[in-house]
């Protein structure tokens, strides 16, 4: 039996030799791939089923951490109707709505299946109470006026320094606005002043700001009033206040009961005006004998 001579292929010079085509067989659906696909379909169906069942509808809403913000306001802001399915609930928009309440600093939301939403809020901390007319507004460290603490709410901020603002332009101050940083700085420095720091026998000190005198500190009715004046961003800044307080203590020393007004030009220059000396009582004339 003769051997077959291998057939040779020749190509013309400069012509690329044509390569034989290779056909690849399709992998198809192996058992492993089929099982994975089936698991995905079942999972998708399960999620759809959970999102559609009333068993995971909102049944109770709990709120904690709120003192200044009424619970009813938070519940209304959540705006999720009872029975809403909680499986696919997006809590991001709820957080956004609640944090728009001025008194709310941060909020955490936890969804507890099958039917609970838990709202935990942290409110802003007041560092001074701004009193304008009959309103008392809480102010945070950034100068934001975030809550009205007049009336019953006053007990929630007991012990927080109060500044009475009698300036005409302050009538428009409202929740959601911010104090001027200079005013906030001066108010917190003066509001934290205690009577014993200046050797005063007063039980409390009052802080006011007005159009004609700027910031003042007083010992109450019948006592003295210290005029600290006006402050700015670059000239006569609130950085003067610690020195002015020391000067006030020196001017009151040994004569507090005699002083009516103290004028503090700066931390080195100050004077006082004494109280008016009461006029002596006229000596009664002796009555004539009948």
HELIX and SHEET records of a PDB file:
HELIX    1   1 UNK A   31  UNK A   52  1                                  22    
HELIX    2   2 UNK A   54  UNK A   56  5                                   3    
HELIX    3   3 UNK A   71  UNK A   78  1                                   8    
HELIX    4   4 UNK A   92  UNK A   98  1                                   7    
HELIX    5   5 UNK A  151  UNK A  157  5                                   7    
HELIX    6   6 UNK A  168  UNK A  172  5                                   5    
HELIX    7   7 UNK A  181  UNK A  191  1                                  11    
HELIX    8   8 UNK A  195  UNK A  198  5                                   4    
HELIX    9   9 UNK A  238  UNK A  240  5                                   3    
HELIX   10  10 UNK A  241  UNK A  252  1                                  12    
HELIX   11  11 UNK A  256  UNK A  258  5                                   3    
SHEET    1   A 3 UNK A  60  UNK A  64  0                                        
SHEET    2   A 3 UNK A 116  UNK A 123  1                                        
SHEET    3   A 3 UNK A 104  UNK A 112 -1                                        
SHEET    1   B 9 UNK A 145  UNK A 148  0                                        
SHEET    2   B 9 UNK A 135  UNK A 139 -1                                        
SHEET    3   B 9 UNK A 128  UNK A 132 -1                                        
SHEET    4   B 9 UNK A 162  UNK A 165  1                                        
SHEET    5   B 9 UNK A 206  UNK A 210  1                                        
SHEET    6   B 9 UNK A 214  UNK A 218 -1                                        
SHEET    7   B 9 UNK A 225  UNK A 229 -1                                        
SHEET    8   B 9 UNK A 259  UNK A 264  1                                        
SHEET    9   B 9 UNK A 270  UNK A 274 -1                                        
END                                                                             
